[in-house]
Amino acid sequence: MSSRGRTSARLEHLSESWIREMTRVALECGAVNLSQGYPDFDPPPEVREAAAKAVLEGPNQYAVTWGLAELREAIAENLKSRYTPAFDWLDPDLHITITCGVTEGIVAALMAIAEPGDEVIIIEPAHENYTPAVRFAGAEPVYMPLLPPRYELDIERLRAAITPRSKAVILNTPHNPSGRVLNREELLGVAELCIEHDLVAVTDEIYDRILYDGREHIPLATLPGMDERTITVGGLSKTFAITGWRLGFFVAREPWATGTRTVHDFTTICAPTPLQAAGAAAYSLGEDFYARQLEDYHARRDLMMEILAETGFTTGGTPEGAYYIMAGYEDWNHPGESNDFALWLAREVGVAVVGGSHFYNTPGLGERQVRFAFAKKLETLEEARARLLAGIKARG
């Protein structure tokens, strides 16, 4: 075959998303979709009304490439008020860029950081987009696992993954898919290694408002010495139940602020303008909204744990943040590896999940686990319970 008939070498060993594939499977067979991490409930009415108003009245044309001023200002105010004085340096005109979701933010960050031959450490289990983002940047991924059942970050294992070619580390907390929230001691260990080895940290903090049992989110950029070597990536999708709006952002000091903006400028130009206007309105909801949201997520988490215990799945603990949990399925007496089981569960039992092996590149990890996403109405979770109970009963 000629070179014209081949795709780029950077696409080798990459495949389409299995998370999104399981949503397609769920739609095909009518399964309850606990695979892809999106809510099946509506965004706040104030946010929807703001979006409708913006579409009808504008703005509907290109925004300034790095985002509507009112949204950048709202994000800056949110970060400064929650983490004062750590983000006092933050200037929304210089340090914040609105992206088409966290996925674009991570890709842009790594393309601004990495050179061919560099290594980027991915702490796994990890979201599927991290490895492609590293490949697109021309770098090589290096995997450092968090081991079940507790998924604690072993600083010495992370230290062992660092080589002279290491350029960056990707960090996600609250963590998808395990539900862990990294504590201050773990984050200080990461910060120490980044400073010692001159690494840049790219942090995925999309679940920064979904934490359980009084836990706090600690942005890595707020720790001593880390503001100049951290690109903080966040977004509105999960907090406001607007995953389809594709509103993310990154926060960075120079030189990363200009570097990431340049990549963003020549890839997506700008995020959807009327939705940015509605996003700015979302930040005016106030603390009562966040309190109600956390109460609702606690109820979903607790019901999910009850369902898993009742239907033959095993877990290493209760999620501390985000809205996922990894669970073992040995009691189902299914001989297949995790992807086989996930496909069987969707088609034969009517509940869609994601095979745990898709979150790992370290051989042997995640092979007898699946991930459940529980950002769903309570009645949706109850329907999943009924189907799983019938399924395991049929298995004998």
C-alpha positions as CSV (number, residue, x, y, z in Angstrom):
1,M,0.0,0.0,0.0
2,S,1.3,3.5,-0.8
3,S,1.7,6.2,1.8
4,R,-1.4,7.8,0.4
5,G,-3.4,4.9,1.7
6,R,-2.1,5.0,5.2
7,T,-3.1,7.1,8.2
8,S,-0.5,9.0,10.2
9,A,1.8,7.1,12.5
10,R,0.5,9.1,15.4
11,L,-2.8,7.2,15.1
12,E,-1.2,3.8,15.5
13,H,-2.5,1.9,18.5
14,L,-5.4,4.4,18.9
15,S,-9.0,3.6,18.4
16,E,-12.4,5.3,18.7
17,S,-13.7,5.9,22.2
18,W,-15.1,2.8,23.9
19,I,-17.0,5.1,26.3
20,R,-18.9,6.6,23.4
21,E,-19.2,3.3,21.7
22,M,-21.0,1.9,24.7
23,T,-23.5,4.8,24.5
24,R,-24.2,3.7,20.9
25,V,-24.6,0.1,22.0
26,A,-27.0,1.3,24.7
27,L,-29.1,3.2,22.2
28,E,-29.2,0.2,19.8
29,C,-30.4,-2.2,22.4
30,G,-32.4,0.0,24.7
31,A,-30.1,-0.4,27.7
32,V,-30.0,1.9,30.7
33,N,-27.0,4.0,30.0
34,L,-24.6,4.0,33.0
35,S,-21.6,4.1,30.6
36,Q,-20.9,7.6,29.4
37,G,-20.5,10.3,32.0
38,Y,-23.4,12.6,31.3
39,P,-26.5,13.4,33.3
40,D,-30.0,12.4,32.2
41,F,-31.5,15.3,34.0
42,D,-31.9,18.9,32.8
43,P,-29.5,21.8,33.5
44,P,-30.8,24.5,35.8
45,P,-33.7,26.4,34.3
46,E,-31.9,29.8,34.6
47,V,-29.0,28.4,32.5
48,R,-31.3,27.1,29.8
49,E,-33.2,30.4,29.7
50,A,-30.0,32.3,29.4
51,A,-29.0,30.1,26.4
52,A,-32.3,30.6,24.7
53,K,-32.1,34.4,25.2
54,A,-28.6,34.4,23.8
55,V,-29.6,32.4,20.7
56,L,-32.5,34.7,20.1
57,E,-30.9,38.0,20.8
58,G,-27.2,37.3,20.4
59,P,-24.3,37.1,20.6
60,N,-24.3,34.5,17.7
61,Q,-21.1,35.3,15.8
62,Y,-17.4,34.6,16.6
63,A,-16.4,35.5,20.1
64,V,-12.9,36.8,20.9
65,T,-10.8,33.7,20.4
66,W,-10.0,33.2,24.0
67,G,-13.6,33.6,25.1
68,L,-16.3,36.1,26.0
69,A,-15.1,38.5,28.6
70,E,-18.0,38.0,30.9
71,L,-17.4,34.2,31.1
72,R,-13.6,34.6,31.7
73,E,-14.3,37.2,34.4
74,A,-16.9,34.9,36.0
75,I,-14.4,32.0,36.1
76,A,-11.6,34.2,37.5
77,E,-13.9,35.5,40.2
78,N,-15.0,32.0,41.1
79,L,-11.4,30.7,41.4
80,K,-10.3,33.8,43.4
81,S,-13.2,33.6,45.8
82,R,-12.8,29.9,46.5
83,Y,-9.0,29.8,46.7
84,T,-7.9,33.2,47.9
85,P,-5.1,34.3,47.9
86,A,-3.6,31.5,45.7
87,F,-5.2,32.8,42.4
88,D,-4.8,36.5,43.1
89,W,-2.4,36.7,40.2
90,L,-5.2,35.6,37.8
91,D,-6.0,38.1,35.1
92,P,-9.0,36.9,32.9
93,D,-7.6,38.8,29.9
94,L,-4.3,37.1,30.1
95,H,-4.6,33.7,31.8
96,I,-8.0,32.2,31.0
97,T,-9.0,30.7,27.6
98,I,-12.5,29.2,26.9
99,T,-12.2,25.9,25.0
100,C,-14.5,23.4,23.4
101,G,-14.6,21.2,26.5
102,V,-11.9,19.7,28.7
103,T,-10.8,17.4,25.9
104,E,-9.7,20.3,23.7
105,G,-8.1,21.9,26.7
106,I,-5.9,18.9,27.5
107,V,-4.9,18.5,23.8
108,A,-4.0,22.2,23.5
109,A,-2.0,22.1,26.7
110,L,0.1,19.1,25.7
111,M,0.7,20.5,22.2
112,A,1.9,23.7,23.9
113,I,4.2,21.8,26.2
114,A,5.6,18.7,24.5
115,E,8.2,18.1,21.8
116,P,8.8,14.9,19.8
117,G,10.8,12.5,22.0
118,D,9.4,14.0,25.3
119,E,7.6,11.7,27.7
120,V,4.3,12.6,29.5
121,I,3.3,10.6,32.6
122,I,-0.3,9.5,32.7
123,I,-1.6,8.4,36.1
124,E,-4.1,5.6,35.4
125,P,-6.8,4.4,35.4
126,A,-7.4,7.4,33.2
127,H,-9.9,8.9,30.8
128,E,-9.4,7.7,27.2
129,N,-8.5,11.1,25.8
130,Y,-5.2,11.4,27.7
131,T,-3.2,9.0,25.6
132,P,-4.4,10.4,22.2
133,A,-3.6,13.9,23.5
134,V,0.0,12.9,24.2
135,R,0.3,11.2,20.8
136,F,-1.1,14.2,19.0
137,A,1.5,16.3,20.7
138,G,4.2,14.0,19.3
139,A,5.3,12.8,22.8
140,E,5.3,9.3,24.3
141,P,3.0,8.3,27.1
142,V,4.4,6.7,30.3
143,Y,1.8,5.0,32.6
144,M,1.9,5.0,36.4
145,P,-1.0,3.1,37.9
146,L,-3.1,3.8,41.0
147,L,-3.7,0.3,42.3
148,P,-7.1,-0.9,43.4
149,P,-8.9,-1.2,45.8
150,R,-8.0,2.2,47.3
151,Y,-6.4,3.9,44.2
152,E,-3.9,5.8,46.4
153,L,-1.1,7.8,44.7
154,D,2.2,6.1,45.5
155,I,4.7,9.0,45.3
156,E,7.7,6.6,45.0
157,R,6.1,4.8,42.1
158,L,5.6,8.2,40.4
159,R,9.2,9.1,41.1
160,A,10.3,5.8,39.4
161,A,8.3,6.7,36.3
162,I,10.3,10.0,35.8
163,T,13.2,9.9,33.3
164,P,15.4,12.6,31.8
165,R,12.9,12.7,28.9
166,S,9.9,13.4,31.2
167,K,8.3,16.8,30.4
168,A,4.8,16.7,32.0
169,V,2.4,14.8,34.1
170,I,-1.4,14.6,33.7
171,L,-3.3,14.7,37.0
172,N,-7.0,14.2,37.5
173,T,-8.8,14.8,40.8
174,P,-11.6,14.2,41.7
175,H,-10.8,11.1,39.8
176,N,-12.5,9.4,36.9
177,P,-13.0,6.4,37.0
178,S,-12.2,5.5,40.6
179,G,-13.9,8.3,42.5
180,R,-10.8,9.1,44.5
181,V,-10.1,12.6,45.7
182,L,-6.3,13.1,46.1
183,N,-5.5,14.5,49.5
184,R,-3.1,17.3,50.3
185,E,-0.2,14.9,51.2
186,E,-0.5,13.2,47.8
187,L,-0.7,16.5,45.9
188,L,2.3,17.9,47.8
189,G,4.3,14.9,46.8
190,V,3.3,15.5,43.1
191,A,4.3,19.2,43.5
192,E,7.7,18.3,45.0
193,L,8.5,15.9,42.1
194,C,7.4,18.5,39.5
195,I,9.7,21.1,41.0
196,E,12.6,18.7,41.5
197,H,12.4,17.4,37.9
198,D,11.2,20.6,36.2
199,L,7.9,19.0,35.0
200,V,4.8,20.8,33.9
201,A,1.5,19.5,35.4
202,V,-1.7,19.4,33.3
203,T,-4.6,19.0,35.7
204,D,-8.1,17.8,34.8
205,E,-10.3,19.4,37.4
206,I,-13.7,19.1,35.7
207,Y,-15.3,17.5,38.9
208,D,-14.1,20.2,41.3
209,R,-17.6,20.8,42.6
210,I,-18.6,17.2,43.1
211,L,-17.0,15.9,46.3
212,Y,-18.6,13.9,49.1
213,D,-18.6,13.8,52.8
214,G,-17.2,17.3,53.3
215,R,-14.0,16.7,51.3
216,E,-12.3,19.7,49.7
217,H,-10.8,20.1,46.2
218,I,-7.2,21.3,46.2
219,P,-6.1,22.7,42.8
220,L,-2.5,21.7,42.3
221,A,-1.7,25.3,41.1
222,T,-2.5,26.6,44.6
223,L,0.4,24.7,46.2
224,P,3.8,26.4,46.7
225,G,5.8,26.7,43.5
226,M,3.1,25.2,41.2
227,D,1.3,28.2,39.8
228,E,4.0,28.8,37.1
229,R,4.2,25.1,36.1
230,T,0.6,24.1,36.1
231,I,-2.0,24.3,33.3
232,T,-5.4,23.9,35.1
233,V,-8.1,22.5,32.9
234,G,-11.7,22.7,34.0
235,G,-15.1,23.2,32.6
236,L,-18.8,23.8,33.1
237,S,-20.1,20.5,31.6
238,K,-20.4,18.4,34.8
239,T,-21.2,21.1,37.3
240,F,-24.1,22.5,35.4
241,A,-25.2,19.3,33.6
242,I,-24.4,20.8,30.1
243,T,-22.0,18.2,28.7
244,G,-23.3,18.8,25.1
245,W,-22.5,22.5,25.2
246,R,-18.7,21.8,25.1
247,L,-17.6,24.6,27.4
248,G,-14.2,24.1,29.0
249,F,-11.3,26.4,30.0
250,F,-7.7,26.4,30.9
251,V,-5.9,28.6,33.3
252,A,-2.2,29.2,32.9
253,R,0.7,31.6,33.4
254,E,3.2,32.4,30.8
255,P,4.6,30.9,28.6
256,W,1.8,28.4,28.7
257,A,-1.0,30.9,28.5
258,T,0.1,32.1,25.1
259,G,1.1,28.6,23.9
260,T,-2.2,27.1,24.7
261,R,-4.1,30.0,23.2
262,T,-2.2,29.6,20.0
263,V,-3.2,26.0,19.6
264,H,-6.8,26.8,20.5
265,D,-6.8,29.7,18.0
266,F,-5.8,27.5,15.1
267,T,-8.0,24.5,16.0
268,T,-11.4,25.5,17.1
269,I,-11.2,29.4,16.9
270,C,-13.8,29.8,19.7
271,A,-16.3,27.9,21.8
272,P,-20.0,28.4,20.9
273,T,-20.6,32.1,21.5
274,P,-24.3,32.1,22.8
275,L,-23.5,29.1,25.1
276,Q,-20.6,31.1,26.5
277,A,-23.0,33.9,27.4
278,A,-25.2,31.3,29.1
279,G,-22.2,29.9,30.9
280,A,-21.5,33.3,32.4
281,A,-25.1,33.3,33.7
282,A,-24.5,29.9,35.3
283,Y,-21.8,31.2,37.6
284,S,-24.4,33.6,39.1
285,L,-26.5,30.8,40.6
286,G,-25.0,31.1,44.0
287,E,-24.0,28.7,46.8
288,D,-27.5,27.4,47.3
289,F,-27.3,25.7,43.9
290,Y,-24.1,23.9,44.8
291,A,-25.4,22.8,48.1
292,R,-28.6,21.3,46.5
293,Q,-26.5,19.7,43.8
294,L,-24.2,18.0,46.4
295,E,-27.2,16.8,48.3
296,D,-28.6,15.2,45.1
297,Y,-25.3,13.6,44.2
298,H,-24.9,12.1,47.7
299,A,-28.3,10.5,47.2
300,R,-27.2,9.1,43.8
301,R,-23.9,7.8,45.1
302,D,-25.5,6.1,48.1
303,L,-28.2,4.5,45.9
304,M,-25.5,3.3,43.4
305,M,-23.5,1.7,46.2
306,E,-26.6,0.0,47.5
307,I,-27.4,-1.3,44.0
308,L,-23.9,-2.7,43.4
309,A,-23.9,-4.5,46.8
310,E,-27.3,-6.0,46.1
311,T,-26.5,-7.2,42.5
312,G,-23.3,-9.0,42.9
313,F,-20.7,-6.3,42.2
314,T,-17.7,-5.7,44.5
315,T,-16.0,-2.3,45.1
316,G,-13.0,-1.2,47.0
317,G,-14.8,1.6,48.8
318,T,-17.3,4.5,48.4
319,P,-16.5,7.2,45.8
320,E,-15.1,10.4,47.4
321,G,-15.8,12.6,44.4
322,A,-16.9,12.7,40.7
323,Y,-19.7,10.3,39.7
324,Y,-18.1,7.0,38.8
325,I,-17.1,3.8,40.5
326,M,-15.1,0.8,39.3
327,A,-16.6,-2.5,40.3
328,G,-15.7,-6.2,40.0
329,Y,-18.1,-8.7,38.5
330,E,-16.8,-12.1,39.6
331,D,-20.1,-13.0,41.2
332,W,-21.7,-12.9,37.8
333,N,-19.7,-16.0,36.7
334,H,-19.0,-14.5,33.3
335,P,-15.9,-15.9,31.7
336,G,-15.1,-12.9,29.5
337,E,-12.8,-10.0,30.1
338,S,-14.2,-6.6,31.0
339,N,-15.2,-5.5,27.5
340,D,-16.9,-8.8,26.7
341,F,-18.8,-8.5,30.0
342,A,-19.8,-4.9,29.3
343,L,-21.2,-5.7,25.9
344,W,-23.0,-8.8,27.2
345,L,-24.5,-6.8,30.1
346,A,-25.8,-4.2,27.7
347,R,-27.3,-6.6,25.2
348,E,-28.6,-9.3,27.5
349,V,-29.3,-7.6,30.8
350,G,-30.1,-4.1,29.5
351,V,-27.5,-2.0,31.5
352,A,-24.6,-0.4,29.7
353,V,-21.3,0.1,31.5
354,V,-17.7,0.5,30.3
355,G,-15.0,-2.2,30.5
356,G,-12.4,-1.4,33.1
357,S,-9.5,-2.3,30.8
358,H,-10.2,0.7,28.6
359,F,-8.9,3.0,31.4
360,Y,-5.6,1.2,31.7
361,N,-2.5,0.6,29.5
362,T,-0.7,-1.4,32.2
363,P,-1.2,-5.1,31.4
364,G,-3.4,-7.0,33.7
365,L,-5.2,-4.0,35.3
366,G,-8.9,-3.4,35.0
367,E,-9.6,-6.7,33.2
368,R,-12.2,-8.0,35.6
369,Q,-13.8,-4.6,36.4
370,V,-16.3,-2.3,34.8
371,R,-17.1,1.4,35.4
372,F,-20.5,2.7,36.4
373,A,-21.5,6.3,35.8
374,F,-24.3,7.4,38.2
375,A,-25.1,11.0,37.2
376,K,-28.6,9.8,36.6
377,K,-32.1,10.4,37.9
378,L,-32.9,8.2,40.9
379,E,-35.6,6.4,38.8
380,T,-33.0,5.6,36.1
381,L,-30.8,4.0,38.8
382,E,-33.8,2.1,40.1
383,E,-34.5,0.8,36.6
384,A,-30.9,-0.3,36.4
385,R,-31.3,-2.1,39.8
386,A,-34.4,-4.0,38.6
387,R,-32.6,-5.1,35.4
388,L,-29.4,-6.1,37.2
389,L,-31.3,-8.1,39.8
390,A,-33.1,-10.0,37.1
391,G,-29.9,-10.6,35.3
392,I,-27.9,-12.0,38.2
393,K,-30.9,-14.1,39.2
394,A,-31.0,-15.6,35.7
395,R,-27.3,-16.4,36.0
396,G,-28.1,-18.6,39.0
